[in-house]
Amino acid sequence: MDTIEGDFNSYTGSNPSFAPHQQPVAGPTINPNPDRAALLEPNKKLSLGRSLYRWKWELVWMLLSLASLATSVGLLATQDGRRLDAWTAFFTLNTFVSILAQVSRTALAFGISSSLGQSKWNLFSASSGSLALFDAFDQASRGPWGSVGLACRLQLRHVATVGAVVVITLLSYEPFVQATITQYGELYGEYSGSGPRAVIGRVQRVDVGGFSQLSNTANPILLGAGLLPTWSMQADYGLTTSIYNGFYASIAQEVLPSFTCSTGNCTFGTFTSLGVCSTCVDVSSHLVSNHSFGRIPGTAVAPPGHNPNHTYTSYTLVGSSNLTISNYDGLRNTTDGVGDYTGSGNQIFQSDTLSTIQATVFPQDTIYFSKTFNSTTFVVFQIIQSRPDFLNNVSDWRTTFPIATECGLYFCANMYSSSVVEGKLQEKVIETWSNRDPRSYQPQDVSGTNIGDELHNDPLYSGSRDYVRSDLQLFIPDDEATQAGLSNDQPRRFNVSQATAQTTMNWITTKFAPGQINIPVQATFNITSGFANDGPGEVIGNSGDLNDTFSAVASSMTAYMRNMGLETIPQYGASQTWVLYFRIRWAFLAPPLVLTLAGCLFLLYTIRETQSLGLIAWKESTLATLAHGLDTLTRSKLRDAYEDGTEEKSAREITAMVEKSWGGLELCEVSKEFHT
């Protein structure tokens, strides 16, 4: 006969008048046969309605558990992905979910406890079992610890194991529900159409510099088109300072445009602005070498006792500029009679020339930029640099061909993608255009064709005498703007005034980089002018990457120009703040759902089983145990066992079963001879 650890046996009987019965029947199930059911059926079997009524509170608690869990799921679903600051209730979401989870767990535990209490009557009405098993059911109906003992005894051989396991795992019910609620943060942007919350500089027209016309009768030039005015020019201090800053920022830090971002995180999207761009081109193939003997032209007078006449080699960049770099032949600073020497007065013995620099505002005098027509280039630096092999005394000057480069600065229109992250500007130039409108920068109130412009490829500067001109205008072609994804609200035409262009170019050629600048090892003193060069010579001559150097200058000038538009036509952006959102991890809700479903099914199964056995729902009632408990003989055995301290052993050895006696149902001992 099958048993559960010897605790209970399947049993049937045929004589309703006495117990124990004469014949045990083997079988692994607890379902009684019709005779057994009839034995246990009371005189008047309870109807389904009356039976359910005795379970009314358990059913109410089951519905409450389901409703609480459903409310939790609905609440979590509505808050998933929503901002934390959108929750305005007095209590937090976690508090509400915790309360609902506690209600659901408590209600579920109440129903399962009643079901476990009733299961012992159902089991012992259909089968025999030890009193220890009966006690285990009773303990399980009181809490998790008793459920652990019952689960260990049953070992999945009875449906009551489900109830016991649910009671045990209900301890994790609320933590799992709470674990579903997490948070994540991301930047949230709010567009600032006006005000200072999120703005960055951009500019559409630049008009700076002092540019005043002198009397037409003072040194006039009479052309076929009329009298050519003479101008007094004063470059804008801010723009010239930006050029200085650009050259020295190339060895320090990048110059960035001004912006306002109150939150420290902003996005400005894509936008356009007038700016300055740079291009550097290697023209070393245009160098021509020449070997001579004597003193290098343009060097200082040698100190007494030194012979300045030696063989030397000159490298000249062919073209209108004829930029030349010369050094005595041999390794650097090793030729007899040549060395560093500081004299007195205006006599300085010049060391080897490492770089030669010359700036021009006439692109037609250059090699690469002379090919451009209708250009926006306003200055070109021609640079000849010694190669590292000569600088490091690896090869001599005669056999070491220098490097020639032309770097130009020109007005351009840039398309930017800008953002501020944690207070730091991150900006990228997406597209660049330098298309000059041929109808712009034309002489005003002048009839006929400007012959000078045609001969010089429409230059931006022609000296102190020039016509009054319209603005230089750059434009972005519509098809290219569409291809780049430029929105229609962004400007596509940009202006540079005549005053801006000509005063800046005049300052470059007369003050910033006048004439040819030679960069020796130490001395940078100009013998002719009598003062040390304060221009870009040292930075350019020592630059290891001219592209980076001139790019920094262009960025500095652009930043200054864009800052001028910060107050007038800024680019508004979205001010971003770090916003926290609810994130619901639905996987953690699976255990509570499974527990609730299993608990409800166990309750319904117990109700159905009780009805089919014709039993009254006594559940975990102590009064029912007292009224229908052990018969007199068995109680006497247990009393003796308690006196001897062997009550647990006796409980395991005594096998009982619910029988119908003359006084009603009673838990009676079954003789051992009927058990296998």
ABEGO torsion letter per residue (X at the ends): XBBBGGABBBBBBABAABOBBABBBBEABABBBAAAAAAABBABBBBAAAAAAAAAAAAAAAAAAAAAAAAAAAAAAAABGBBAAABABABBAAAAAAAAAAAAAAAAAAAAAAAAAAAAAAAAAABBBBAAAAAAAAAAAAEAAAAAAAAAAAGGABAAAAAAAAAAAAAAAAAAAAAABBBBBBBBBBBBABEAABBBBBBABBBBEBBBBBBAABGBBBBAAEBBBBBBBBBBAAAAAAAAAAAAAAABBBBBBBBBBAAGBBBAEBBBBBBBBBBBBBAAAABBBBBBBEBBBGBBBBBBGBBABBBBBBBBBBEAAGBBBBBBBEBBGABBGBBBBBBBEABBBBBBBABBBBBBABAAABAAAAABBGBABABBBBBBBBBAAAAAGABBAAABBBBBBBBBBBBBBBBBBBBBBGGBBBBBBABBBABBBAABGBBBGBBEBBAAAAAAGGBABAEABBBBBBBBBBBBBAAAAAAAGBBAABBABBBBBAAAAAAAAAAAAAAABBEBBBBBAABABBAAAGBBBABAAAAAAABABAAAAAAAAAAAAAAAAAAAAAAABBBBBBBBBBBBBBBBBAAAAAAAAAAAAAAAAAAAAAAAAAAAAGBBBAEABAAAAAAABBBAAAAAAAAAAAAAGAAAAAAAABBBBBBBBAAEBBBBBBBAAABX
